Amino acid sequence: MRDRSAKRLSTIHRVLYRTTRGLIGRRLVDNDMCLLTTTGRRTGKPHTVPLLYLRDGRRLVVIASWGGRDRHPEWYLNLLANPGATVQVLGERWPVVAATAGAEDRDVWWPRVLSAYDGYAVYESRTDREIPIVFLNAVDEPPA
């Protein structure tokens, strides 16, 4: 899929998710979806994307795959510049701080990621970069 097409679909997903408080767009490829809002590293403006996520207690786990492209997605580069962000799950929003999984955590989490969605194996085969696993740690107590 071309970048422009992917961005258009992402925009439609984001609008539907936000407007319906997750009633539409909360699941994709048999997985839960969230909205992640980062701060643009060049513009300083909010940038929101829908992402598949896994739960690990209070934190969410997201994958910076960008479909296996040879560069990291913009949202991930934004988090590297400013790890503070906001996440929305269904109608609830809360602040998070992002951290990229280190080697040991990645070894534990990558099989879980593949188990949740085997498309990540395809994405991994398309690129030479290591696809980052990102932990979104709640700043406040997230909704149950």
N, C-alpha and C positions, 0 to 999 in steps of 0.2 A: 504494500500500500504506500502510495506517495505521501510525503510529509503534509502537503496541503489537504489531502483527503483525510488523513488521520487527524489533523487539527480541526477540520470541520466537524467530523464525527465526535471528537472530544468536546467541542463547543455545544453541540446538540445534546450530548449526554449530560454535560454540566448544567445546562439550562433546565432540562427536564427534571434532573435530580433535585436541583435547588428549588424549583418551583413547586414540585410535588412533595418536598421533604423526604425524598428517597422512595416514594411509592413507585415511581418509574425510575429505573436505572440502578436500583439497589443491588441487583444481582447481574452478573455477566459471566459466561463460561462456568456456571455452577459455583461461583464464588461471590463473596460480599464485596461491595464497592463503597468507597468513600470519596469525598472531595477533599483535596489538599490545596490549601492556599498558601503560596510562598510570596516573598517580596522579590520583584525583579531586580537582579543584581546590577543592571545598567539603568533601568527606568525608575526603580523604586516603587513601581506600581504593583498592586496585587495581581497574582497570576494563579488561576484555579484550574486544576485538572482532576478528572475522575481516575481513580486507581483501584485495582484489586488490592485487598489487604487481608492479612492474617492477624489474629489476636494472640498476644502473649501477655496474659494478665492485664495490667493497666496500659500496656503499650500496643501500638499497631505496628505491623511489619509490612513495608511496601517494597516493590522491586523496581529498580531503575533500568528496565530492559530496553525501552524505546524500540520494541519489536526486533531487537538484534542489530540495530544500526551501529555503525562504527563510532558513534559519538554518544555521549551521555545526553539524556533528555534535559531540556531547559530547566524543568522544575528541580532536578537534582543539582545542577550547577548553581541554581539560586540558593538551595539549602547549604551548599558548600560555602557560599559567600555569607549567608545569614541563616543559621540553623533554626531560628524561631519561625513558626508557621502556625496555621490554624487548620484543624481537621473537622470535617462534618461527616457524621454517620447518621443516616436518616435525618431527623429534624434537629439533632443536637450538634452543637459546635463547641470546641474547646481548644485552648492553646497547647501547642506541643513544641518540643525541642528535638531536632533530628540528629541522629548519630549513625554513621555508616558502620556496619558490622565489620569487626576485625576478622582475621583469618580463622580463629577458633570458632567464633560465633557463626561465621559463614559456613564452615564445615558442618555445623549442627543444623543450620537453617536451610541450606540449599536443597537437601533431600526433601524437606517439608514443603518447600516452594514447588518443587517438581511434582510432588504428590498432589498439591492443591490444583496445579494447572500444568499439564505436560507440554503446553505450548512454549514454556520457558526453555525447554530443552532445544526446541527448534530455534528460538532466538539466540541461545548460547552458541549454536552451531554456525550462525551467520556472522559472528563477530570474533575478533581477537581480543577485545577488551573483556575484562572481568565485569560481569553485570553486578552492580552494587545491590546489597540488601540494606535497607534503611529502617532503623528503629525510630518510631515517632513516640517519644516519651511525653506523657501528659504533664503539663506544668501544674495544673489543678487536678482535682479528682474528676476523672471523666465519668460520663453517665454510665450506669450499669448496663 
